[in-house]
Amino acid sequence: MTPVQVETYVDAAAAALGLRIWPAHRAGVLGYFTLAAHFAATIDAVPLAPHDECAVTFVPVSPSEKEA
């Protein structure tokens, strides 16, 4: 997202939620939202197929089991 898009989104989301962003906090809010947007873009860039769904249960595997 561009800086203008971030500001527009944060302002619209804050208005929709009835939140006031104090001027002293605005730079921090925009900075953290920009960071979160970069994280989301990184995750969105990973191609997924239908078989990539989350597992029902997690069963840890030791490194030696993984190589076998």
Biopython code that builds the backbone (N, CA, C, O; Angstrom):
import numpy as np
from Bio.PDB.StructureBuilder import StructureBuilder

atoms = [
    (1, "MET", "N", (0.844, -1.182, 0.000)),
    (1, "MET", "CA", (0.000, 0.000, 0.000)),
    (1, "MET", "C", (0.890, 1.247, 0.000)),
    (1, "MET", "O", (1.944, 1.294, 0.634)),
    (2, "THR", "N", (0.429, 2.224, -0.719)),
    (2, "THR", "CA", (1.159, 3.495, -0.726)),
    (2, "THR", "C", (0.845, 4.246, 0.566)),
    (2, "THR", "O", (-0.145, 3.939, 1.232)),
    (3, "PRO", "N", (1.671, 5.221, 0.928)),
    (3, "PRO", "CA", (1.374, 6.014, 2.135)),
    (3, "PRO", "C", (-0.011, 6.671, 2.091)),
    (3, "PRO", "O", (-0.687, 6.760, 3.116)),
    (4, "VAL", "N", (-0.429, 7.126, 0.920)),
    (4, "VAL", "CA", (-1.753, 7.746, 0.797)),
    (4, "VAL", "C", (-2.849, 6.705, 1.035)),
    (4, "VAL", "O", (-3.843, 6.992, 1.703)),
    (5, "GLN", "N", (-2.672, 5.502, 0.493)),
    (5, "GLN", "CA", (-3.647, 4.434, 0.706)),
    (5, "GLN", "C", (-3.730, 4.049, 2.184)),
    (5, "GLN", "O", (-4.815, 3.799, 2.709)),
    (6, "VAL", "N", (-2.586, 4.005, 2.840)),
    (6, "VAL", "CA", (-2.573, 3.672, 4.274)),
    (6, "VAL", "C", (-3.338, 4.722, 5.060)),
    (6, "VAL", "O", (-4.183, 4.385, 5.889)),
    (7, "GLU", "N", (-3.052, 5.981, 4.808)),
    (7, "GLU", "CA", (-3.751, 7.058, 5.519)),
    (7, "GLU", "C", (-5.251, 7.017, 5.259)),
    (7, "GLU", "O", (-6.051, 7.168, 6.182)),
    (8, "THR", "N", (-5.628, 6.814, 4.005)),
    (8, "THR", "CA", (-7.044, 6.756, 3.645)),
    (8, "THR", "C", (-7.734, 5.598, 4.348)),
    (8, "THR", "O", (-8.832, 5.756, 4.882)),
    (9, "TYR", "N", (-7.090, 4.428, 4.348)),
    (9, "TYR", "CA", (-7.684, 3.253, 4.985)),
    (9, "TYR", "C", (-7.796, 3.442, 6.494)),
    (9, "TYR", "O", (-8.847, 3.172, 7.075)),
    (10, "VAL", "N", (-6.732, 3.898, 7.126)),
    (10, "VAL", "CA", (-6.757, 4.092, 8.580)),
    (10, "VAL", "C", (-7.823, 5.112, 8.959)),
    (10, "VAL", "O", (-8.555, 4.906, 9.927)),
    (11, "ASP", "N", (-7.920, 6.195, 8.221)),
    (11, "ASP", "CA", (-8.941, 7.206, 8.519)),
    (11, "ASP", "C", (-10.354, 6.635, 8.356)),
    (11, "ASP", "O", (-11.223, 6.882, 9.193)),
    (12, "ALA", "N", (-10.584, 5.878, 7.287)),
    (12, "ALA", "CA", (-11.912, 5.300, 7.047)),
    (12, "ALA", "C", (-12.245, 4.241, 8.103)),
    (12, "ALA", "O", (-13.369, 4.195, 8.602)),
    (13, "ALA", "N", (-11.271, 3.393, 8.441)),
    (13, "ALA", "CA", (-11.516, 2.354, 9.447)),
    (13, "ALA", "C", (-11.779, 2.975, 10.822)),
    (13, "ALA", "O", (-12.665, 2.527, 11.548)),
    (14, "ALA", "N", (-11.022, 3.988, 11.169)),
    (14, "ALA", "CA", (-11.223, 4.659, 12.455)),
    (14, "ALA", "C", (-12.605, 5.308, 12.510)),
    (14, "ALA", "O", (-13.287, 5.233, 13.533)),
    (15, "ALA", "N", (-13.014, 5.936, 11.424)),
    (15, "ALA", "CA", (-14.341, 6.563, 11.384)),
    (15, "ALA", "C", (-15.445, 5.518, 11.480)),
    (15, "ALA", "O", (-16.432, 5.715, 12.189)),
    (16, "ALA", "N", (-15.278, 4.402, 10.763)),
    (16, "ALA", "CA", (-16.301, 3.350, 10.790)),
    (16, "ALA", "C", (-16.431, 2.724, 12.178)),
    (16, "ALA", "O", (-17.517, 2.310, 12.585)),
    (17, "LEU", "N", (-15.310, 2.663, 12.898)),
    (17, "LEU", "CA", (-15.321, 2.064, 14.240)),
    (17, "LEU", "C", (-15.572, 3.087, 15.345)),
    (17, "LEU", "O", (-15.692, 2.728, 16.516)),
    (18, "GLY", "N", (-15.649, 4.338, 14.973)),
    (18, "GLY", "CA", (-15.866, 5.383, 15.969)),
    (18, "GLY", "C", (-14.645, 5.626, 16.848)),
    (18, "GLY", "O", (-14.774, 6.002, 18.013)),
    (19, "LEU", "N", (-13.456, 5.409, 16.283)),
    (19, "LEU", "CA", (-12.219, 5.612, 17.040)),
    (19, "LEU", "C", (-11.602, 6.950, 16.690)),
    (19, "LEU", "O", (-11.619, 7.380, 15.537)),
    (20, "ARG", "N", (-11.066, 7.592, 17.691)),
    (20, "ARG", "CA", (-10.358, 8.840, 17.440)),
    (20, "ARG", "C", (-8.873, 8.562, 17.539)),
    (20, "ARG", "O", (-8.403, 7.986, 18.521)),
    (21, "ILE", "N", (-8.139, 8.970, 16.527)),
    (21, "ILE", "CA", (-6.684, 8.840, 16.556)),
    (21, "ILE", "C", (-6.128, 10.217, 16.905)),
    (21, "ILE", "O", (-6.250, 11.167, 16.132)),
    (22, "TRP", "N", (-5.528, 10.304, 18.062)),
    (22, "TRP", "CA", (-4.971, 11.571, 18.517)),
    (22, "TRP", "C", (-3.785, 11.950, 17.633)),
    (22, "TRP", "O", (-3.034, 11.078, 17.197)),
    (23, "PRO", "N", (-3.613, 13.240, 17.368)),
    (23, "PRO", "CA", (-2.504, 13.683, 16.506)),
    (23, "PRO", "C", (-1.139, 13.167, 16.980)),
    (23, "PRO", "O", (-0.286, 12.837, 16.156)),
    (24, "ALA", "N", (-0.932, 13.095, 18.271)),
    (24, "ALA", "CA", (0.351, 12.615, 18.802)),
    (24, "ALA", "C", (0.574, 11.131, 18.504)),
    (24, "ALA", "O", (1.714, 10.667, 18.507)),
    (25, "HIS", "N", (-0.491, 10.390, 18.250)),
    (25, "HIS", "CA", (-0.390, 8.945, 18.007)),
    (25, "HIS", "C", (-0.466, 8.581, 16.525)),
    (25, "HIS", "O", (-0.179, 7.445, 16.149)),
    (26, "ARG", "N", (-0.848, 9.531, 15.691)),
    (26, "ARG", "CA", (-1.117, 9.242, 14.280)),
    (26, "ARG", "C", (0.084, 8.618, 13.559)),
    (26, "ARG", "O", (-0.080, 7.634, 12.838)),
    (27, "ALA", "N", (1.268, 9.165, 13.739)),
    (27, "ALA", "CA", (2.452, 8.632, 13.047)),
    (27, "ALA", "C", (2.709, 7.184, 13.453)),
    (27, "ALA", "O", (3.057, 6.360, 12.606)),
    (28, "GLY", "N", (2.546, 6.868, 14.715)),
    (28, "GLY", "CA", (2.739, 5.494, 15.180)),
    (28, "GLY", "C", (1.700, 4.542, 14.620)),
    (28, "GLY", "O", (2.030, 3.428, 14.213)),
    (29, "VAL", "N", (0.448, 4.973, 14.597)),
    (29, "VAL", "CA", (-0.627, 4.141, 14.052)),
    (29, "VAL", "C", (-0.366, 3.866, 12.568)),
    (29, "VAL", "O", (-0.485, 2.727, 12.114)),
    (30, "LEU", "N", (-0.015, 4.896, 11.825)),
    (30, "LEU", "CA", (0.259, 4.725, 10.398)),
    (30, "LEU", "C", (1.481, 3.833, 10.179)),
    (30, "LEU", "O", (1.493, 3.008, 9.265)),
    (31, "GLY", "N", (2.497, 3.995, 11.009)),
    (31, "GLY", "CA", (3.698, 3.173, 10.891)),
    (31, "GLY", "C", (3.418, 1.706, 11.137)),
    (31, "GLY", "O", (3.868, 0.846, 10.379)),
    (32, "TYR", "N", (2.670, 1.414, 12.206)),
    (32, "TYR", "CA", (2.354, 0.016, 12.504)),
    (32, "TYR", "C", (1.386, -0.575, 11.481)),
    (32, "TYR", "O", (1.485, -1.760, 11.162)),
    (33, "PHE", "N", (0.468, 0.212, 10.970)),
    (33, "PHE", "CA", (-0.418, -0.297, 9.935)),
    (33, "PHE", "C", (0.369, -0.602, 8.662)),
    (33, "PHE", "O", (0.109, -1.606, 7.999)),
    (34, "THR", "N", (1.319, 0.250, 8.320)),
    (34, "THR", "CA", (2.170, 0.000, 7.159)),
    (34, "THR", "C", (2.953, -1.293, 7.341)),
    (34, "THR", "O", (3.073, -2.079, 6.401)),
    (35, "LEU", "N", (3.482, -1.520, 8.528)),
    (35, "LEU", "CA", (4.205, -2.761, 8.823)),
    (35, "LEU", "C", (3.283, -3.972, 8.660)),
    (35, "LEU", "O", (3.672, -4.968, 8.051)),
    (36, "ALA", "N", (2.080, -3.891, 9.196)),
    (36, "ALA", "CA", (1.120, -4.986, 9.078)),
    (36, "ALA", "C", (0.738, -5.223, 7.615)),
    (36, "ALA", "O", (0.548, -6.367, 7.203)),
    (37, "ALA", "N", (0.627, -4.159, 6.838)),
    (37, "ALA", "CA", (0.299, -4.300, 5.416)),
    (37, "ALA", "C", (1.422, -5.011, 4.669)),
    (37, "ALA", "O", (1.161, -5.804, 3.764)),
    (38, "HIS", "N", (2.665, -4.734, 5.041)),
    (38, "HIS", "CA", (3.805, -5.437, 4.419)),
    (38, "HIS", "C", (3.784, -6.918, 4.778)),
    (38, "HIS", "O", (4.036, -7.765, 3.921)),
    (39, "PHE", "N", (3.484, -7.242, 6.042)),
    (39, "PHE", "CA", (3.375, -8.643, 6.450)),
    (39, "PHE", "C", (2.269, -9.346, 5.649)),
    (39, "PHE", "O", (2.455, -10.465, 5.169)),
    (40, "ALA", "N", (1.130, -8.684, 5.514)),
    (40, "ALA", "CA", (0.009, -9.274, 4.776)),
    (40, "ALA", "C", (0.369, -9.492, 3.310)),
    (40, "ALA", "O", (0.003, -10.514, 2.730)),
    (41, "ALA", "N", (1.075, -8.554, 2.713)),
    (41, "ALA", "CA", (1.483, -8.698, 1.314)),
    (41, "ALA", "C", (2.441, -9.871, 1.144)),
    (41, "ALA", "O", (2.379, -10.581, 0.141)),
    (42, "THR", "N", (3.324, -10.080, 2.115)),
    (42, "THR", "CA", (4.250, -11.210, 2.063)),
    (42, "THR", "C", (3.494, -12.526, 2.117)),
    (42, "THR", "O", (3.801, -13.451, 1.366)),
    (43, "ILE", "N", (2.519, -12.614, 2.992)),
    (43, "ILE", "CA", (1.724, -13.842, 3.117)),
    (43, "ILE", "C", (0.866, -14.052, 1.872)),
    (43, "ILE", "O", (0.753, -15.175, 1.379)),
    (44, "ASP", "N", (0.267, -12.987, 1.366)),
    (44, "ASP", "CA", (-0.566, -13.096, 0.158)),
    (44, "ASP", "C", (0.238, -13.534, -1.059)),
    (44, "ASP", "O", (-0.329, -14.087, -2.001)),
    (45, "ALA", "N", (1.544, -13.299, -1.059)),
    (45, "ALA", "CA", (2.381, -13.646, -2.205)),
    (45, "ALA", "C", (2.666, -15.147, -2.296)),
    (45, "ALA", "O", (3.161, -15.616, -3.321)),
    (46, "VAL", "N", (2.361, -15.903, -1.243)),
    (46, "VAL", "CA", (2.619, -17.343, -1.247)),
    (46, "VAL", "C", (1.453, -18.047, -1.934)),
    (46, "VAL", "O", (0.315, -17.970, -1.470)),
    (47, "PRO", "N", (1.739, -18.734, -3.042)),
    (47, "PRO", "CA", (0.658, -19.429, -3.736)),
    (47, "PRO", "C", (0.195, -20.649, -2.940)),
    (47, "PRO", "O", (1.020, -21.418, -2.447)),
    (48, "LEU", "N", (-1.101, -20.826, -2.814)),
    (48, "LEU", "CA", (-1.659, -21.958, -2.084)),
    (48, "LEU", "C", (-2.572, -22.763, -2.996)),
    (48, "LEU", "O", (-3.251, -22.221, -3.868)),
    (49, "ALA", "N", (-2.569, -24.069, -2.772)),
    (49, "ALA", "CA", (-3.447, -24.975, -3.507)),
    (49, "ALA", "C", (-4.479, -25.524, -2.533)),
    (49, "ALA", "O", (-4.317, -25.370, -1.322)),
    (50, "PRO", "N", (-5.534, -26.158, -3.027)),
    (50, "PRO", "CA", (-6.554, -26.688, -2.117)),
    (50, "PRO", "C", (-5.996, -27.640, -1.054)),
    (50, "PRO", "O", (-6.523, -27.695, 0.057)),
    (51, "HIS", "N", (-4.944, -28.385, -1.379)),
    (51, "HIS", "CA", (-4.394, -29.322, -0.389)),
    (51, "HIS", "C", (-3.550, -28.633, 0.682)),
    (51, "HIS", "O", (-3.027, -29.303, 1.572)),
    (52, "ASP", "N", (-3.407, -27.314, 0.613)),
    (52, "ASP", "CA", (-2.643, -26.559, 1.598)),
    (52, "ASP", "C", (-3.480, -26.102, 2.786)),
    (52, "ASP", "O", (-3.037, -25.249, 3.555)),
    (53, "GLU", "N", (-4.678, -26.650, 2.952)),
    (53, "GLU", "CA", (-5.523, -26.250, 4.073)),
    (53, "GLU", "C", (-4.864, -26.605, 5.402)),
    (53, "GLU", "O", (-3.992, -27.472, 5.466)),
    (54, "CYS", "N", (-5.289, -25.931, 6.445)),
    (54, "CYS", "CA", (-4.756, -26.190, 7.783)),
    (54, "CYS", "C", (-5.056, -27.623, 8.204)),
    (54, "CYS", "O", (-6.094, -28.187, 7.858)),
    (55, "ALA", "N", (-4.140, -28.188, 8.945)),
    (55, "ALA", "CA", (-4.352, -29.532, 9.474)),
    (55, "ALA", "C", (-5.360, -29.472, 10.619)),
    (55, "ALA", "O", (-5.469, -28.458, 11.309)),
    (56, "VAL", "N", (-6.087, -30.559, 10.813)),
    (56, "VAL", "CA", (-7.055, -30.627, 11.901)),
    (56, "VAL", "C", (-6.314, -30.655, 13.236)),
    (56, "VAL", "O", (-6.720, -30.001, 14.196)),
    (57, "THR", "N", (-5.236, -31.411, 13.284)),
    (57, "THR", "CA", (-4.394, -31.455, 14.490)),
    (57, "THR", "C", (-2.943, -31.306, 14.083)),
    (57, "THR", "O", (-2.546, -31.660, 12.972)),
    (58, "PHE", "N", (-2.172, -30.780, 14.994)),
    (58, "PHE", "CA", (-0.737, -30.612, 14.749)),
    (58, "PHE", "C", (0.009, -31.748, 15.424)),
    (58, "PHE", "O", (-0.153, -31.985, 16.621)),
    (59, "VAL", "N", (0.821, -32.445, 14.657)),
    (59, "VAL", "CA", (1.645, -33.518, 15.202)),
    (59, "VAL", "C", (3.092, -33.156, 14.904)),
    (59, "VAL", "O", (3.512, -33.200, 13.747)),
    (60, "PRO", "N", (3.863, -32.799, 15.932)),
    (60, "PRO", "CA", (5.242, -32.397, 15.685)),
    (60, "PRO", "C", (6.085, -33.574, 15.185)),
    (60, "PRO", "O", (5.866, -34.724, 15.564)),
    (61, "VAL", "N", (7.042, -33.256, 14.337)),
    (61, "VAL", "CA", (7.946, -34.262, 13.791)),
    (61, "VAL", "C", (9.366, -33.803, 14.101)),
    (61, "VAL", "O", (9.723, -32.649, 13.864)),
    (62, "SER", "N", (10.170, -34.717, 14.632)),
    (62, "SER", "CA", (11.550, -34.374, 14.919)),
    (62, "SER", "C", (12.332, -34.267, 13.603)),
    (62, "SER", "O", (11.923, -34.861, 12.605)),
    (63, "PRO", "N", (13.445, -33.526, 13.579)),
    (63, "PRO", "CA", (14.217, -33.401, 12.334)),
    (63, "PRO", "C", (14.659, -34.753, 11.784)),
    (63, "PRO", "O", (14.726, -34.923, 10.567)),
    (64, "SER", "N", (14.963, -35.719, 12.653)),
    (64, "SER", "CA", (15.408, -37.020, 12.156)),
    (64, "SER", "C", (14.262, -37.782, 11.483)),
    (64, "SER", "O", (14.495, -38.526, 10.530)),
    (65, "GLU", "N", (13.043, -37.609, 11.961)),
    (65, "GLU", "CA", (11.894, -38.267, 11.339)),
    (65, "GLU", "C", (11.583, -37.649, 9.982)),
    (65, "GLU", "O", (11.147, -38.342, 9.062)),
    (66, "LYS", "N", (11.807, -36.357, 9.862)),
    (66, "LYS", "CA", (11.484, -35.650, 8.621)),
    (66, "LYS", "C", (12.385, -36.120, 7.486)),
    (66, "LYS", "O", (11.932, -36.201, 6.345)),
    (67, "GLU", "N", (13.632, -36.428, 7.763)),
    (67, "GLU", "CA", (14.569, -36.842, 6.729)),
    (67, "GLU", "C", (14.300, -38.266, 6.259)),
    (67, "GLU", "O", (14.707, -38.629, 5.155)),
    (68, "ALA", "N", (13.632, -39.072, 7.056)),
    (68, "ALA", "CA", (13.413, -40.480, 6.709)),
    (68, "ALA", "C", (12.426, -40.674, 5.606)),
    (68, "ALA", "O", (12.150, -41.809, 5.218)),
]
sb = StructureBuilder()
sb.init_structure("model")
sb.init_model(0)
sb.init_chain("A")
sb.init_seg("    ")
for serial, (resi, resn, name, xyz) in enumerate(atoms, 1):
    if name == "N":
        sb.init_residue(resn, " ", resi, " ")
    sb.init_atom(name, np.array(xyz, "f"), 0.0, 1.0, " ", f" {name:<3s}", serial, name[0])
structure = sb.get_structure()
